[in-house]
Amino acid sequence: MNYNRNFISTIEDFYRIKFKFKKRIDEQGNIIIITVAEWKDEISLKKAKEIVKDEYERINFNPAEMMTRLNVKMDRGTFGEIINY
């Protein structure tokens, strides 16, 4: 997480990551962690995903293999601003 967070912070149009990770433990004892990254717009997010994919290839990192090995499950989502809240 630290490598990824530090790398993402160097990408153009990245606004911020909330460095206070939020966590809870569910009823089965699983640790649930959430982080939020903000991007200028959807185009910037798509570009960032490609940049991160290229970086992972450059450093020979396979996130799917790591998550399988560590039994990590990820649920990603994209959210927009709530206007006039």
DSSP file (Angstrom, degrees, kcal/mol; ACC not computed):
  #  RESIDUE AA STRUCTURE BP1 BP2  ACC     N-H-->O    O-->H-N    N-H-->O    O-->H-N    TCO  KAPPA ALPHA  PHI   PSI    X-CA   Y-CA   Z-CA
    1    1 A M     >        0   0    0      0, 0.0     4,-2.9     0, 0.0     5,-0.2   0.000 360.0 360.0 360.0 -40.5    0.0    0.0    0.0
    2    2 A N  H  >  +     0   0    0      2,-0.2     4,-2.6     1,-0.2     5,-0.2   0.928 360.0  47.7 -63.8 -45.0    2.8    2.4    0.8
    3    3 A Y  H  > S+     0   0    0      1,-0.2     4,-2.6     2,-0.2     5,-0.2   0.949 115.2  45.8 -59.7 -48.4    4.6    2.0   -2.5
    4    4 A N  H  > S+     0   0    0      1,-0.2     4,-2.9     2,-0.2     5,-0.2   0.926 113.0  49.4 -61.8 -46.8    1.3    2.4   -4.4
    5    5 A R  H  X S+     0   0    0     -4,-2.9     4,-1.6     1,-0.2    -1,-0.2   0.919 113.6  46.2 -59.9 -45.2    0.2    5.4   -2.4
    6    6 A N  H  < S+     0   0    0     -4,-2.6     4,-0.3    -5,-0.2    -1,-0.2   0.901 114.3  47.8 -66.0 -40.6    3.6    7.1   -2.9
    7    7 A F  H >< S+     0   0    0     -4,-2.6     3,-1.9    -5,-0.2     4,-0.3   0.939 109.7  51.8 -66.0 -46.8    3.7    6.3   -6.6
    8    8 A I  H >< S+     0   0    0     -4,-2.9     3,-1.8     1,-0.3    -1,-0.2   0.854  99.5  64.6 -59.3 -35.1    0.2    7.5   -7.2
    9    9 A S  T 3< S+     0   0    0     -4,-1.6    -1,-0.3     1,-0.3    -2,-0.2   0.649  97.7  57.1 -66.2 -12.1    0.9   10.9   -5.5
   10   10 A T  T <  S+     0   0    0     -3,-1.9    -1,-0.3    -4,-0.3     2,-0.3   0.542  83.9 104.1 -92.0  -8.1    3.4   11.6   -8.3
   11   11 A I  S X  S-     0   0    0     -3,-1.8     3,-1.4    -4,-0.3    37,-0.1  -0.546  79.8-107.6 -81.4 136.9    0.9   11.3  -11.2
   12   12 A E  T 3  S+     0   0    0     -2,-0.3     3,-0.1     1,-0.2    -1,-0.1  -0.273 102.0  23.9 -59.5 145.7   -0.4   14.4  -12.8
   13   13 A D  T 3  S+     0   0    0      1,-0.3    27,-1.9    26,-0.1     2,-0.5   0.537  85.0 137.5  72.3  10.6   -4.0   15.4  -12.0
   14   14 A F  E <   -A   39   0A   0     -3,-1.4    -1,-0.3    25,-0.2    25,-0.2  -0.755  32.3-173.3 -82.5 129.1   -4.0   13.5   -8.7
   15   15 A Y  E     -     0   0A   0     23,-2.9     2,-0.3    -2,-0.5    -1,-0.2   0.918  49.9 -53.3 -91.3 -52.8   -5.6   15.5   -6.0
   16   16 A R  E     -A   38   0A   0     22,-0.9    22,-2.2     2,-0.0     2,-0.4  -0.954  30.3-132.6-176.4 159.4   -5.0   13.6   -2.9
   17   17 A I  E     -A   37   0A   0     -2,-0.3     2,-0.9    20,-0.2    20,-0.2  -0.987  34.9-120.9-116.4 136.2   -5.2   10.4   -1.0
   18   18 A K        -     0   0    0     18,-1.7    18,-0.3    -2,-0.4    -2,-0.0  -0.694  24.1-158.4 -75.7 109.8   -6.6   10.5    2.5
   19   19 A F  S    S+     0   0    0     -2,-0.9     2,-1.2     1,-0.1    -1,-0.2   0.630  70.9  88.3 -73.1 -13.1   -3.7    9.2    4.4
   20   20 A K  S    S-     0   0    0     -3,-0.0     2,-0.2     2,-0.0    -1,-0.1  -0.742  74.5-152.4 -83.8 100.1   -5.8    8.2    7.4
   21   21 A F        -     0   0    0     -2,-1.2     2,-0.4    14,-0.1    14,-0.2  -0.504   6.1-140.0 -69.9 139.9   -6.8    4.7    6.3
   22   22 A K  E     +B   34   0B   0     12,-1.9    12,-2.4    -2,-0.2     2,-0.3  -0.846  26.5 175.5-101.4 139.0  -10.1    3.7    7.8
   23   23 A K  E     +B   33   0B   0     -2,-0.4     2,-0.3    10,-0.2    10,-0.2  -0.975  13.1 171.8-141.4 157.1  -10.5    0.1    9.0
   24   24 A R  E     -B   32   0B   0      8,-1.9     8,-3.6    -2,-0.3     2,-0.5  -0.958  29.7-122.4-151.3 165.2  -13.0   -2.1   10.8
   25   25 A I  E     -B   31   0B   0     -2,-0.3     6,-0.2     6,-0.2    -2,-0.0  -0.964  28.9-143.2-114.4 126.7  -13.3   -5.7   11.6
   26   26 A D    >   -     0   0    0      4,-2.5     3,-1.9    -2,-0.5     6,-0.0  -0.122  35.4 -86.2 -82.2-176.7  -16.4   -7.5   10.3
   27   27 A E  T 3  S+     0   0    0      1,-0.3    -1,-0.1     2,-0.1    -2,-0.0   0.736 128.1  52.0 -63.2 -24.9  -18.4  -10.3   12.0
   28   28 A Q  T 3  S-     0   0    0      2,-0.1    -1,-0.3     0, 0.0    -2,-0.0   0.398 121.6-104.1 -93.0   2.8  -16.1  -13.0   10.6
   29   29 A G  S <  S+     0   0    0     -3,-1.9     2,-0.2     1,-0.3    -2,-0.1   0.529  71.7 146.6  88.7   6.1  -12.9  -11.3   11.9
   30   30 A N        -     0   0    0      1,-0.1    -4,-2.5    -5,-0.0     2,-0.6  -0.535  49.3-125.5 -76.3 141.5  -11.9   -9.9    8.5
   31   31 A I  E     -B   25   0B   0     -6,-0.2     2,-0.5    -2,-0.2    -6,-0.2  -0.787  23.0-159.9 -87.6 125.0  -10.1   -6.5    8.4
   32   32 A I  E     -B   24   0B   0     -8,-3.6    -8,-1.9    -2,-0.6     2,-0.4  -0.928  10.7-175.4-107.8 124.9  -11.8   -4.1    6.1
   33   33 A I  E     -B   23   0B   0     -2,-0.5     2,-0.4   -10,-0.2   -10,-0.2  -0.954   4.6-169.3-123.3 140.1   -9.7   -1.1    4.9
   34   34 A I  E     +B   22   0B   0    -12,-2.4   -12,-1.9    -2,-0.4     2,-0.3  -0.993   6.8 175.6-129.6 137.9  -10.8    1.9    2.9
   35   35 A T        -     0   0    0     -2,-0.4     2,-0.4   -14,-0.2   -16,-0.1  -0.939  17.3-145.2-130.4 157.7   -8.8    4.6    1.2
   36   36 A V        -     0   0    0    -18,-0.3   -18,-1.7    -2,-0.3     2,-0.4  -0.989  10.6-172.0-128.4 127.3  -10.0    7.4   -1.1
   37   37 A A  E     -A   17   0A   0     -2,-0.4     2,-0.4   -20,-0.2   -20,-0.2  -0.955  11.5-153.0-113.6 136.8   -8.1    8.9   -4.1
   38   38 A E  E     -A   16   0A   0    -22,-2.2   -23,-2.9    -2,-0.4   -22,-0.9  -0.922  11.5-171.1-112.9 136.7   -9.4   11.9   -5.8
   39   39 A W  E     -A   14   0A   0     -2,-0.4   -25,-0.2   -25,-0.2   -26,-0.1  -0.856  35.2-114.8-123.1 157.0   -8.7   12.7   -9.5
   40   40 A K  S    S-     0   0    0    -27,-1.9     2,-0.3    -2,-0.3    -1,-0.1   0.902  89.2 -33.3 -56.2 -44.8   -9.3   15.7  -11.6
   41   41 A D  S  > S-     0   0    0    -28,-0.2     4,-1.9     1,-0.1    -1,-0.2  -0.945  71.1 -79.5-165.3 179.1  -11.8   13.8  -13.8
   42   42 A E  H  > S+     0   0    0     -2,-0.3     4,-2.3     1,-0.2     5,-0.2   0.852 124.6  55.4 -62.9 -36.6  -12.6   10.4  -15.3
   43   43 A I  H  > S+     0   0    0      1,-0.2     4,-2.3     2,-0.2    -1,-0.2   0.919 107.2  50.0 -63.3 -43.2  -10.0   10.9  -18.1
   44   44 A S  H  > S+     0   0    0      1,-0.2     4,-2.4     2,-0.2    -2,-0.2   0.889 109.5  51.7 -62.4 -39.5   -7.3   11.5  -15.5
   45   45 A L  H  X S+     0   0    0     -4,-1.9     4,-2.3     2,-0.2    -2,-0.2   0.925 109.5  49.2 -62.9 -44.8   -8.3    8.4  -13.6
   46   46 A K  H  X S+     0   0    0     -4,-2.3     4,-1.5     1,-0.2    -2,-0.2   0.907 112.0  48.4 -62.4 -41.5   -8.1    6.2  -16.8
   47   47 A K  H  X S+     0   0    0     -4,-2.3     4,-2.3     1,-0.2    -1,-0.2   0.916 110.1  52.6 -62.9 -42.7   -4.7    7.6  -17.6
   48   48 A A  H  X S+     0   0    0     -4,-2.4     4,-2.8     1,-0.2     5,-0.2   0.889 104.3  55.7 -61.7 -40.2   -3.5    7.0  -14.0
   49   49 A K  H  X S+     0   0    0     -4,-2.3     4,-2.3     1,-0.2    -1,-0.2   0.899 109.6  46.8 -59.9 -39.8   -4.7    3.3  -14.2
   50   50 A E  H  X S+     0   0    0     -4,-1.5     4,-2.5     2,-0.2    -2,-0.2   0.898 111.6  50.8 -67.8 -40.9   -2.5    2.8  -17.3
   51   51 A I  H  X S+     0   0    0     -4,-2.3     4,-2.1     2,-0.2    -2,-0.2   0.915 112.1  46.9 -62.8 -43.1    0.5    4.5  -15.6
   52   52 A V  H  X S+     0   0    0     -4,-2.8     4,-2.7     2,-0.2    -2,-0.2   0.913 110.9  52.0 -66.0 -42.5    0.1    2.3  -12.6
   53   53 A K  H  X S+     0   0    0     -4,-2.3     4,-2.0    -5,-0.2    -2,-0.2   0.922 110.9  48.3 -58.9 -44.3   -0.2   -0.8  -14.7
   54   54 A D  H  X S+     0   0    0     -4,-2.5     4,-2.3     2,-0.2    -1,-0.2   0.884 110.8  51.0 -63.5 -39.1    3.0    0.2  -16.6
   55   55 A E  H  X S+     0   0    0     -4,-2.1     4,-2.3     2,-0.2    -2,-0.2   0.918 107.9  51.9 -65.4 -43.3    4.8    0.8  -13.3
   56   56 A Y  H  <>S+     0   0    0     -4,-2.7     5,-3.2     1,-0.2     4,-0.3   0.901 111.2  47.7 -59.7 -40.7    3.7   -2.6  -11.9
   57   57 A E  H ><5S+     0   0    0     -4,-2.0     3,-1.0     3,-0.2    -1,-0.2   0.912 109.5  54.3 -64.6 -41.7    5.1   -4.2  -15.1
   58   58 A R  H 3<5S+     0   0    0     -4,-2.3    -2,-0.2     1,-0.3    -1,-0.2   0.883 115.3  38.0 -60.3 -40.1    8.3   -2.2  -14.8
   59   59 A I  T 3<5S-     0   0    0     -4,-2.3    -1,-0.3    -5,-0.1    -2,-0.2   0.347 113.1-118.0 -95.2   7.2    8.9   -3.5  -11.2
   60   60 A N  T < 5 +     0   0    0     -3,-1.0     2,-0.5    -4,-0.3    -3,-0.2   0.919  59.3 155.0  59.1  47.6    7.7   -7.0  -12.0
   61   61 A F      < -     0   0    0     -5,-3.2    -1,-0.2    -6,-0.1    -2,-0.1  -0.924  29.8-165.6-110.2 128.4    4.8   -6.8   -9.5
   62   62 A N     >  -     0   0    0     -2,-0.5     4,-2.1     1,-0.2     3,-0.2  -0.879   2.8-173.7-112.9  97.1    1.7   -8.9  -10.0
   63   63 A P  H  > S+     0   0    0      0, 0.0     4,-2.6     0, 0.0     5,-0.2   0.857  83.6  55.3 -62.8 -34.6   -1.1   -7.5   -7.8
   64   64 A A  H  > S+     0   0    0      1,-0.2     4,-2.0     2,-0.2     5,-0.2   0.908 109.2  47.5 -64.3 -40.3   -3.5  -10.3   -8.6
   65   65 A E  H  > S+     0   0    0     -3,-0.2     4,-2.6     2,-0.2    -1,-0.2   0.915 112.6  49.2 -65.6 -42.7   -0.9  -12.9   -7.5
   66   66 A M  H  X S+     0   0    0     -4,-2.1     4,-2.4     1,-0.2    -2,-0.2   0.924 111.0  49.0 -63.4 -44.0   -0.1  -11.1   -4.3
   67   67 A M  H  X>S+     0   0    0     -4,-2.6     5,-2.9     1,-0.2     4,-0.6   0.884 112.5  48.2 -65.6 -37.1   -3.8  -10.7   -3.4
   68   68 A T  H ><5S+     0   0    0     -4,-2.0     3,-0.8    -5,-0.2    -1,-0.2   0.939 112.2  49.0 -64.9 -46.4   -4.4  -14.4   -4.0
   69   69 A R  H 3<5S+     0   0    0     -4,-2.6    -2,-0.2     1,-0.2    -1,-0.2   0.869 118.9  38.6 -61.4 -38.1   -1.4  -15.4   -1.9
   70   70 A L  H 3<5S-     0   0    0     -4,-2.4    -1,-0.2    -5,-0.2    -2,-0.2   0.402 109.5-120.5 -94.4   2.0   -2.4  -13.1    1.0
   71   71 A N  T <<5 +     0   0    0     -3,-0.8     2,-0.4    -4,-0.6    -3,-0.2   0.905  55.8 160.6  58.0  44.5   -6.1  -13.9    0.6
   72   72 A V      < -     0   0    0     -5,-2.9     2,-0.5    -6,-0.2    -1,-0.2  -0.829  25.5-160.3 -97.6 133.1   -7.0  -10.2    0.0
   73   73 A K        -     0   0    0     -2,-0.4     2,-0.4     2,-0.0    -5,-0.0  -0.953   7.3-160.3-113.6 132.9  -10.3   -9.3   -1.6
   74   74 A M        -     0   0    0     -2,-0.5     2,-0.5     2,-0.0    -2,-0.0  -0.921  12.6-173.1-118.3 138.1  -10.6   -5.9   -3.2
   75   75 A D        -     0   0    0     -2,-0.4     2,-0.2     2,-0.0    -2,-0.0  -0.915  16.2-170.9-128.1 103.1  -13.8   -4.1   -4.1
   76   76 A R        +     0   0    0     -2,-0.5     2,-0.3     2,-0.0    -2,-0.0  -0.626   6.4 176.0 -96.1 153.5  -13.2   -0.9   -6.1
   77   77 A G        -     0   0    0     -2,-0.2     2,-0.5     2,-0.0    -2,-0.0  -0.991  24.2-137.8-151.2 157.1  -15.6    1.7   -7.0
   78   78 A T        -     0   0    0     -2,-0.3     2,-0.3     2,-0.0    -2,-0.0  -0.976  25.8-176.7-118.5 129.7  -15.8    5.1   -8.7
   79   79 A F        -     0   0    0     -2,-0.5     2,-0.2     0, 0.0    -2,-0.0  -0.909  12.2-146.6-126.8 151.0  -17.9    7.8   -7.1
   80   80 A G        -     0   0    0     -2,-0.3     2,-0.1     1,-0.1    -2,-0.0  -0.642  35.1 -82.2-109.1 170.8  -18.8   11.3   -8.1
   81   81 A E        -     0   0    0     -2,-0.2     2,-0.7     1,-0.1    -1,-0.1  -0.380  35.7-126.6 -69.5 148.0  -19.4   14.5   -6.1
   82   82 A I    >   -     0   0    0     -2,-0.1     3,-0.6     3,-0.0     2,-0.3  -0.889  28.6-149.6 -94.5 118.1  -22.8   15.1   -4.5
   83   83 A I  T 3  S+     0   0    0     -2,-0.7     0, 0.0     1,-0.2     0, 0.0  -0.705  70.9   8.5 -94.2 140.7  -24.0   18.5   -5.7
   84   84 A N  T 3         0   0    0     -2,-0.3    -1,-0.2     1,-0.1     0, 0.0   0.883 360.0 360.0  61.3  42.2  -26.2   20.7   -3.5
   85   85 A Y    <         0   0    0     -3,-0.6    -1,-0.1     0, 0.0    -2,-0.1   0.454 360.0 360.0 -85.7 360.0  -26.0   18.4   -0.5
